[in-house]
Amino acid sequence: MSEATTGKQPVITPTRIVIALCLAAPFVAMLWVSSYAKVEPLFAGIPFFYWYQMLWVLVSTVLTMVAYKLWQRDQRARKGGDAR
């Protein structure tokens, strides 16, 4: 049964906080447009505005993968199993 159906409060752990930060960071970075709405510095002739966003595509992928692996580890620990 899930936590919602049993009436238990969700557990907030340091691992879950790191997971939330990994998932929230790309949103914050992309919504804070004034931090990257400029042309300089150029990278291989590409304005900062564009290469910064493309860099975040890669960073977001890595952060999502880290969050997923941490979530899997957290769920295994909660169930008491070490099966992969």
Secondary structure, DSSP 8 states (H G I E B T S, - for coil): --HHHHT------HHHHHHHHHHHHHHHHHH-GGGT-S--S-BTTB-HHHHHHHHHHHHHHHHHHHHHHHHHHHHHHHHT----
